[in-house]
Amino acid sequence: MRRCGSFKRTGKVILCLGVVVALWACGNSDPQPKPHGYFRIDFPQKTYREFQHERLAFRYPEYAEVVVDPLNDRIEDWFDIAFSAFNAKVHLSYHPVEHNFDTLAEDARALALKHIQKASGIRQTLIQRDSTRVYGLIYDISGVGAASQCQFFLSDTTTNFLRGALYFNMTPNNDSLAPVIRFIRQDIDTLVYSLRWAR
């Protein structure tokens, strides 16, 4: 019986020591936050097809869809390239120049610069394709909370003007969206460098 009592006491002592050591170990370390993780995104193969409009033509990806804007009076001039897998759209609007190229270009610049409050930077790329009379600017907008990550306008300066803007249908978090932004940005380049005016 005495041996049984001493085993119980020894067991209680060991249990108490274990609890004390566990509490001491937990209380002594600084808590470390876990880094944010993002879902892995499998991107489709880059293949393109032709979009024909009565005023222009360009190449766009097979994994996207051109959607005409049903809310606009002149629906043939407002359309989107919808990337449904990424919940993103490139909104496109066509305008005849009619002697107001400077106004259209300034409006496009103003719309891009509206994002400067949330942007950490806006980089401009000049487009000058003399052989196809396509001129313009691409605005790459960086910053975690910027609502649009890329905007552009293209024109022949006398007849045709096309404006585009990339938007995601979600709260902007451009850190997590960075791989998708880079992926779609390549498709915007394809559109820009394949654009042809019909007249």
C-alpha positions in Angstrom: 0.0 0.0 0.0 2.8 2.4 0.8 4.4 1.8 -2.6 1.0 2.6 -4.3 0.8 5.9 -2.4 4.3 6.9 -3.4 3.6 6.2 -7.0 0.5 8.5 -6.8 2.5 11.3 -5.2 5.3 10.9 -7.8 2.7 10.9 -10.6 1.1 14.1 -9.2 4.5 15.8 -8.9 5.4 14.9 -12.5 2.0 16.1 -13.7 2.4 19.4 -11.8 6.0 19.8 -13.2 4.7 19.1 -16.7 1.9 21.8 -16.4 4.4 24.3 -15.0 6.9 23.7 -17.8 4.2 23.9 -20.5 2.9 27.2 -19.1 6.4 28.6 -18.8 7.2 27.6 -22.4 4.0 29.2 -23.7 4.4 32.4 -21.7 8.0 32.9 -22.7 7.7 33.0 -26.5 6.5 35.9 -28.6 3.6 35.0 -30.7 4.5 34.9 -34.4 1.8 35.7 -37.0 1.4 33.2 -39.8 2.1 34.7 -43.3 -0.8 35.2 -45.6 -1.2 32.5 -48.1 -3.0 32.8 -51.5 -4.6 30.2 -53.6 -2.5 28.7 -56.4 -3.7 29.9 -59.8 -3.4 27.7 -62.8 -3.3 29.9 -65.9 -4.6 28.7 -69.2 -2.4 28.5 -72.3 -2.1 31.7 -74.2 -4.0 31.3 -77.5 -5.7 34.1 -79.3 -8.6 34.8 -81.8 -9.7 37.8 -83.8 -12.4 40.3 -82.8 -13.9 42.1 -85.7 -15.8 45.3 -85.1 -17.2 47.6 -87.9 -14.5 50.2 -86.9 -11.6 48.1 -85.7 -10.1 44.6 -85.2 -7.8 43.1 -82.6 -6.7 39.8 -81.1 -8.0 38.7 -77.7 -7.5 35.5 -75.7 -9.5 32.2 -76.2 -10.2 32.1 -72.5 -11.9 35.5 -72.5 -15.2 36.6 -74.0 -16.1 39.9 -75.8 -19.4 41.1 -74.2 -21.4 44.0 -75.6 -22.6 46.4 -72.9 -26.4 46.1 -72.8 -26.8 49.3 -70.7 -25.4 51.7 -73.3 -27.5 53.4 -76.0 -24.8 52.8 -78.6 -24.0 49.3 -77.6 -21.8 48.7 -80.6 -19.3 51.2 -79.2 -19.1 49.9 -75.6 -17.9 46.4 -75.0 -15.9 44.4 -72.5 -13.3 41.6 -72.7 -14.5 39.4 -69.8 -12.1 37.1 -68.0 -14.7 35.2 -66.0 -12.1 32.8 -64.5 -10.4 35.8 -62.8 -13.5 37.9 -62.2 -12.0 40.7 -64.3 -13.0 42.8 -67.3 -11.2 45.1 -69.7 -13.8 47.8 -70.4 -13.5 49.2 -73.9 -15.2 52.2 -75.4 -14.9 53.4 -79.0 -15.3 57.1 -79.9 -15.2 58.8 -83.3 -12.6 61.6 -83.1 -14.6 64.3 -85.0 -12.0 67.0 -84.4 -11.9 66.4 -80.6 -8.8 64.2 -80.2 -7.3 66.4 -77.6 -10.4 66.3 -75.4 -10.7 62.5 -75.7 -7.0 62.1 -74.8 -7.3 64.4 -71.9 -10.4 62.6 -70.6 -8.5 59.3 -70.8 -5.5 60.8 -68.9 -7.8 62.3 -66.2 -9.6 58.9 -65.7 -6.2 57.2 -65.2 -5.0 59.8 -62.8 -8.1 59.6 -60.7 -6.5 56.5 -59.2 -3.4 58.5 -58.0 -4.8 58.8 -54.4 -4.6 55.0 -53.9 -1.7 54.4 -56.3 2.0 54.1 -55.3 2.9 54.9 -58.9 1.7 55.3 -62.5 4.0 54.3 -65.3 3.3 55.5 -68.8 4.2 53.6 -72.0 4.1 55.4 -75.3 2.5 53.5 -78.2 3.6 54.6 -81.7 2.9 52.2 -84.6 3.2 54.3 -87.7 2.5 51.4 -90.1 -1.0 50.9 -88.7 -1.6 54.5 -87.5 -2.0 53.4 -83.9 -0.8 55.8 -81.3 -1.5 56.2 -77.6 -0.5 55.6 -74.0 -0.7 52.7 -71.5 -1.0 53.7 -67.9 0.2 50.9 -65.5 -1.1 51.8 -62.0 0.6 50.2 -59.1 -0.5 50.2 -55.4 -2.3 47.8 -53.1 -5.7 49.6 -53.2 -5.8 51.0 -56.7 -9.1 50.1 -58.3 -7.8 49.8 -61.8 -4.4 48.3 -62.6 -4.1 49.3 -66.2 -5.7 51.8 -68.5 -4.9 52.9 -72.1 -6.0 54.8 -75.1 -5.3 54.2 -78.8 -6.1 56.4 -81.7 -5.1 57.4 -85.2 -5.7 61.0 -84.0 -8.1 61.9 -86.9 -10.9 59.3 -87.0 -10.8 56.5 -84.4 -10.3 56.5 -80.6 -10.4 53.4 -78.3 -10.1 53.6 -74.5 -9.6 50.6 -72.2 -9.5 50.0 -68.5 -8.8 46.8 -66.5 -11.0 46.2 -63.4 -11.6 43.3 -61.1 -15.0 42.7 -59.6 -13.8 42.5 -56.0 -12.2 44.7 -53.4 -8.7 45.7 -54.7 -5.8 43.8 -53.1 -3.2 44.0 -55.8 -0.6 42.1 -53.8 -2.7 38.9 -54.1 -3.9 39.8 -57.6 -0.3 40.5 -58.9 0.1 37.2 -60.8 -3.3 37.6 -62.5 -2.6 41.3 -63.3 0.7 40.3 -65.0 -1.1 37.6 -66.9 -3.9 39.9 -68.2 -1.5 42.7 -68.8 0.2 40.4 -71.5 -3.3 40.1 -73.1 -3.7 43.9 -73.1 -0.3 44.1 -74.9 -1.6 41.6 -77.5 -4.7 43.8 -78.1 -2.6 47.0 -78.3 -0.1 45.6 -80.8 -2.6 43.8 -83.0 -5.2 46.6 -83.2 -6.1 47.7 -86.7 -8.6 50.4 -87.8 -11.2 49.5 -90.3 -11.2 53.0 -91.8 
